[in-house]
Each structure stands twice: as structure tokens, then as C-alpha cells.
């Protein structure tokens, strides 16, 4: 019987809401705007957090380490420095062989060696300074640089120091306006290289977001040759500038680093003439800080957005109070045919909760539409997290209950005799 009465009360509440359409809509408006604001704020901050974490990964800096030649001077006390400086000249550089040795023995997601030089490039009878780099295909993969046309280096070119090159989108824009250099030979420094691939525009910075764009723009203005070619023609004794390693996950990172260290020590006759630059640790801290900042923003913005919900609650409260006087006769008749105080209380509180839930649903719908529009505009999928929806619903339930409790209590205490003979 309780359940039957509950559903009857609910039906009666909904009927009353639709009888006064304009009044109900205006009451709902405050709640709609409040829930809309809360859910939108929550979704966009959540989306930004995901976007930043994704882009950090695509920049190729997380869980990674750079190994470069070094004399490990930082670990030596000052009175031993003189002796140390004498042997510093004998520091063994990192070589192409070191790279191959690590590639063979260390489990990693990406590994590449890199040589970076500036070479003369003749353009319209003018000598330009050009950034020429020697590296492997995994450099392009780890940085998410995609090919526009042509191909990456093949294993034959990689191992046999062939004179081929991949050029960046920026290089083509600057020196080959409207022409396609693919298949042509270009002279850089004292060598001629055949263009086998062209890198596409940077997809990370294509939608107005700024992710290390200066560095990435520079990368796309450079010319790339195979690492073995660079070690042979750009350096003496097959040396390279540094080796980059990226682990498959945060858990694999320490193991990868240790194996690389052991592997190099074996290759360098136990000489500590290399250093590790832990970019992974730095990136982890930056990501953590960003996530913390986003959390604070979320709390602040949700608090601001919930103010409009409270305003909506005040509107609901006053509407319910006014409607008591309008419905005096109805309350009197209900009580005279056996409705208890509890029944009248339930009727009014259900009306308040139904109104605020209706408002919440409309608000969530509008917010989802707006987030979809943002997704299309930024070409990045902003999810509407279930937490945001639940937050909006919980807020509106609470507001509905809080606003309805006093009017419902007041209505339930009305004397039925006075109510039947009540004249406005």
C-alpha cells in the first residue's frame, strides 16, 4: 500500500508540475543552469587532464632516459680534479657500436641514437646554416612525427651508412615552396643525400594547443640521415652524441636503466665515462603537478558553479511556499478523506525532488551537447565523465530535498477544517 501511495503521490506531483508549465520552467531554470555549469566544468577539466597526459606521452619524454658521454666529474672531490683533467682527454665517446649493443641487450619501447650538427646548405647562391641530424626511425615514432610522403630508413640503409635523408615539413616549406623534393638529391656540407621521405606537419600542435612547439618546429625544419651514415661522415671514430631510451611502462623504467648501465660498462671496460639524464623523472613530476593543479581547479570551479544551483534552490523553495496557499482546498480535501500529515509531506517533498531532478536531466543533456561541440572544435575527444553526471544529480537531489523540506512540513501541519474553508 505504501508503494502504491508513493507512486500516486509521484503522479500527482508530476501532474501539478505540468499544470503550471511556465512557473515550473522558471523554477527549473536556476537548477538547469547550475547543473549545466557543474557538469561542463567537471568534464572540461577532466578532458584537459587527459589531453595533457596524452600529449606528454606523444612528445616522447615520459619513462625515458638520455645517455651521453661524460667524465662523471660531478662525483670527484676537488683535490683529485687535476689528475682527473689529465685523463679527461681520454674519455671514450659513445659510439654507433654502443648503440647497437644496447639495442640488442636492453628491453625498451623506443631506442635511438642521435648526432646533431649544423652544416652549410647552398640555397639560391646563398649559404644557409642547416640542422643536420643522424638518427633512427624510432626517433620519429617516439615523437609522433608522421610521414607525409615517401618512407623511413630501411635496415640496409641503417647498417651500411647509405647517403639517404628524410626532410622535415618545415624544411620543404622553406626551400622547396610548391615543389616536391622526394627522390631528388640535395647537397649538405660536403655530401649529397637522396631524399626518401618527407615528414608531415606537427599533429600535436595543429589545434592551437602549445606542446613544446618551438622544439618540435625546429625538429621539423631539420634534415635526418641514418645514424650509421652520421657516425661515418659527420664524426670521427664512429662516435655519436647521445642515446635515448624509453621504457614500456613506469614499472619497467628502473630495470631498463640498470640493464643499459651494465651493458655500457661491459662495452667500456668498466669505465664510467657516460652519464644518465633522467627526463622520465622530470616528466613524472611535471605530470603530477599538472594533475594536482587540475584537481584544485576542479574544486574551485565546481564550487563557483554550485552557487547557481543554490540560487535555483531558493527559487524552488519560494515557488513551493507560494503553491501551498494555492492548494489549500486540495490539502483540506485530501486530509478530510483520510490523508495523514505524512502523506501530505511526501506529496510536497516528492514534487520538489521531481522538479530538481527534471532540471538536472535537462542540464546534463545541455552540458553533454556543449562538450560534444568542444570536442568537434578542438578535434580531441572530451569525455563526459560519469563522476560529473553523478555530481550534478547528487547536487540537484540535495537542493530539491533541502528546498522542499520546510514547505512540505508546513503543508502537512495545516488544519483540514481551515483549509477547506480557506478563501484567497
Buried (B, 14 or more C-beta within 10 A) or exposed (E): EEEEBEEEBBEBBBEBBEEBEEBBBEBBBBBBBBBBBBBBBBBBBBBBBBBBBBBBBBBBBBBBBBBBBBBEEEEEEEEEEEEBEEEEEEBBBBBBEBBBBBBEBBEBBBBBBBBBBEBEBEEEEEEEEBBBBBBBBBBBBBBBBEEBBBEBBEEEBBBEBBBBBBBBBBBBEEBBEEEEBBEEEBEBBEBEBBBBBBBBBBEBBEEEBEBBEEEBBEBBBBBBBBBBBBBBBBBEEBBBBBBBBBBEEEEBBEEBBEBBBEBBBEBBEEBBBBBBBEBBBEBBEBBEEBEEEBEEBBEEBBEEBBEBBBBBBEBBBEBBBEBBEEBBBBBBEBBEEEBEEEBBBBBBBBBBBBBBBBBBBBBBBBBBEBBEEBBEEBEBBBEBBEEBBEBBBEBBBBBBBBBBBEBBBBBBEBEBEEBBEBEE
